[in-house]
Each structure stands twice: as structure tokens, then as C-alpha cells.
Amino acid sequence: MVFLIGEYECKLDTKGRMVVPAALKRQLPDVEREGLVVNRGFEKNLVIYTRAEWNKILKQLSRLNQFQVKNREFVRRFMSGATELMLDAAGRVLLPKALLEYAEVGAELVLACNLEKIEVWSKAKYEEQMAAVSAEDFADLAEDVMGIFGEEGGNDE
């Protein structure tokens, strides 16, 4: 499993292409051979997955009981818009227009690494999202989310 790090400001050209930043590309050694997958996120953003990570998600989805309506609806909705991305000779990927419209991404965007995936945000929405939580609120959130590890004792190595 590859955990990605970094936050990158990028620009789209008029055709909707984005150059994958070199520092991010170095973290994705198989990207030129295997490509990536982009899909809608849950918060009006996009999410880019490595092919290996996307395949893990597909495996999880395939185990859902398709006789249950909520499972079918979730899979249908989640898979809607999923698109393969391949780097061109200039190291660019073409982000689908429909997905860019969904996430309200204009010419300026932010790639925010989030463990094994890359979130794609309009620059304005990302700044708004990050400003929505104050430093004090973030400290409280950290205690709520990560404090449990101290209660369990030890670390997970």
C-alpha cells in the first residue's frame, strides 16, 4: 500500500488537462504504465486513485449483496463517472468535463494527498474547506479521532 503525501496547486489548460506535479509523480512509480482512475468524491470534489487502489475498492464493491437495493444504489452512484486517466507524453492527464463541472473546478485546483488517494478540489473550495476548522477545533478533532490510540495502549506497527 502506498501512502501519498503533499498538497499541490495546479492549473488546468483550456482542454481540461493538468500536468501531474513531478513530486507527486515520483510517489506513483507505476502511473505511466498503469494509469489512474478519477471519480466523484463525497464532498463536491474529485478523487484520483492508483489503479491498484481502485482495484481494491472494486473488490470490496463486488462483495456487496446485489439483491439489496441500498447496495445496488451505492455501487451505481459510486461508479458513475469513474474514468481512467493516462498520462500523455507531456505528463498531463485529461480530467473529464462532467467531473470538473460536478466539483466546480475551474482553471485553478488543488491536489491534496489523503493517504492512498488524491483529492482534487477547486482552489477556492479547498481554501474554504481548510479555513472552516480553526486551529483549536482541529486540536479537539485530533483528540477525538486520534485520542483512542492512546487509550488502547501501544502503537500499531
VENRA-V637358 format. One record per helix or strand of 3 or more residues. SS is the DSSP state (H for helix, E for strand). FROM is the first residue (numbers start at 1). TO is the last residue. If there is no record, write none. Layout:
# VENRA-V637358
ss=<SS,SS>
from=<FROM,FROM>
to=<TO,TO>
This chain:
# VENRA-V637358
ss=<E,E,H,H,E,E,H,H,E,E,H,E,E,H,H>
from=<7,17,22,31,36,46,51,69,83,92,97,108,117,123,135>
to=<12,19,25,34,40,50,62,79,85,94,102,115,122,131,152>
